[in-house]
């Protein structure tokens, strides 16, 4: 399931790196990196936490698009 995100853009706006965001969200830098690359779909709890950190809506950060081949 392709879950696209604007995490890298949001992070750049705040001027923080993956490690700093990981600390704020309570996850590892590797988790943030995996989410940004689309290799890991975060839990709803983590999605809500990230939206709170960036003071934005979940919809602004994440979007789901169905794969036409499935």
N, C-alpha and C positions, 0 to 999 in steps of 0.2 A: 504494500500500500504506500504510494508516494505521499509523504507528508512534507510539504515545502515550508520553509521558514525564513524569517528575516533576522534571525538571531545575530548573524555577523554584522549586519547593518546597524541593528539596535546597539550592539556592543560598541561599535565604532563611534556612534553618536555620544555615548557616555564616556568614551575614551578609556575603556578597560579591556584587559586581555582575558583570554579564556580562563586562566587560573583565578583571576580576581572574580570573574563571574561565577565560577564554580564555588568559590568560598561563600559568596553572597547567597547562592542557591542551595548550598549544602551538598554539592556533588563534586566529583573530580574534574580536573581540566580535560581529561580524556572523554568524559561523558559529554561535556559541552562541545568538544571537537566532533564527536560522533553525531550529535544532534545537528550541528551545522552542516555536516557532510551528508545528512540524510540517511545515515547508517543505523540510527537508533531513534525509535519513537518514544519520547518521554511519557511518563505517567501524567495523568491529568493533574495530580498534585504539583508536579514539577512545572507543568505548563502554566498553571495558575500562579506559582511562585515567580516564574520568569516574567509573566505579564505584570505582576506587582512591582518587581524590581525596575522594569522599564516604564512603569506608569502608562501602560497601554492595554489594549484589549487583546484577548487571545486571538481573535479574528485578524487583528493587525499583524500578529506574529506568525501564525500558523495557518496553512490552508491545505486541504486534502483534495487531491484530484484522482479520480478513478483511472486506472490503466485500461485503455481501450482494448488491449489484448486479452484481458481476463474476463 
